[in-house]
Amino acid sequence: MPLSVAVVGAGPAGFYATDALLSFCPDAQVSIIDQWPTPFGLVRFGVAPDHLNTKNVTRIFDKTLAKEGVSFAGNVTVGRDVSYHELRSIFDLVILSAGMGRARSLNIPGVDTKGVISATDFVGWYNAVPGVNDCGKLVSGAKSAVVIGNGNVALDIARLLAKTESELAQTDIDPHAGQSLAMSKIRDIYVIGRRGPAEANFSFPELSELGDLERAEPVVNKGLFPADITGAAEPMRKKKERNLRILESFSQLETGRKSVRVHLLFCASPLQIVGKKQVIGIDMMQNELVGGQAKPTGKEFSIQTDIVCPAIGYDSQPIDGVPYDRTTGRVVSDNGKVEDGVCVVGWARRGSSGVIGTNRVDAREVIGLMAPQSVANGKPGLGELCRLLVSRNIDVVDTVRWRAIDLAETSKAHAGRPRIKFNTVQEMLAL
């Protein structure tokens, strides 16, 4: 009897885990379960819409989905439609790969003020994630925006805020979001990090893109260079050196040539958001680096802004019954093993770090340690899951129905766009 496997989460980690599993157990029956009617998780809903080359990885995932024994069960939320304990009783092996979908919030006064937009809402808005808050009015009416964070999500948000209509025209951005961004009156965008340029966690390609924008120019303080990276570990040294070269080149640019400025500010921490009914500014503390750590100097300054977007990391969504560390925001595991017959891969295991390809290495390591070929089989698997979901009136989207959604989205596209995504579950299910 073939091994029955449930993969919870249809993002990169889930697909790479499926491939790794099939290399050990080619005849395994794998059910990839996701809360959305569409697969691909982070690639569809997290990767910036102007990074189409990155999204091409879905072609590999499509081939996995087409393999014998692999099925998709979309529009199914584990913990609501089916419990974790039920999955364990139905499947021989459960692989948790649901990622980290909850943005961390700033712990400062004023975070509930209108104009504070979580990274989850902002990224979800321009990526057509069903049910997220509409940021259109805030963006189209703003003149300045502050993004807190020194990672790639912060750069994505800043870059899209700075782009023109023509730059967005051949992306898969939500049309309403694209129109709001193109109409935006924003002239100053601040990307702020607690520590210095050497400690920023940008990827080189994303950072370089800021120098190629049509209407926007990067602004960096010349006084930050040369930056000291003598304490950096060898594997990270080259990455930091490349980023510092780009940042230093930005600091030498003549400013005022373009209408929008993207300010990369370092060594600053938010103190409070200013404004009663609407954000009008943010108070900041200047930091200094002591042993690589940010220490407050006591010198405060303020930035006038209409939008504050914290992009300071993500936590996974706890699933009832799954051991969870609220401090780290991750599933508790021993090198990926959660308990007998259950493992965790991807961001839910290691945190929101690395690029998409990192999940491939991660999945191979975890699945190899789990030794799926030695897991006892005999549980019913997909057939029993389907019977359970039907009895609960859950409208499951299988691979065939997903293909219909995919075809409808690509058929709607025009003028060079790869697709126009549905942004409600109801529209998807109506197909």
Secondary structure, 3 states (H helix, E strand, C coil): CCCEEEEECCCHHHHHHHHHHHHHCCCCEEEEECCCCCCCHHHHHCCCCCCHHHHCCHHHHHHHHCCCCEEEEECCCECCCECHHHHHHHCCEEEECCCCCEECCCCCCCCCCECECCHHHHHHHHCCCCCCCCCHHHHHCCCEEEEECCCHHHHHHHHHHHCCHHHHCCCCCCHHHHHHHHHCCCCEEEEECCCCHHHCCCCHHHHHHHHHCCCEEEECCHHHCCCCCCCCCHHHHHHHHHHHHHHHHHHCCCCCCCCEEEEEECCEEEEEEECCCECCEEEEEEEEEECCEEEEEEEEEEEECCEEEECCCEECCCCCCCCEECCCCEECCECCEEECCEEECCHHHHCCCCCCCHHHHHHHHHHHHHCHHHCCCCCCCHHHHHHHHHHCCCCCECHHHHHHHHHHHHHHCCCCCCCCCCCCHHHHHHC
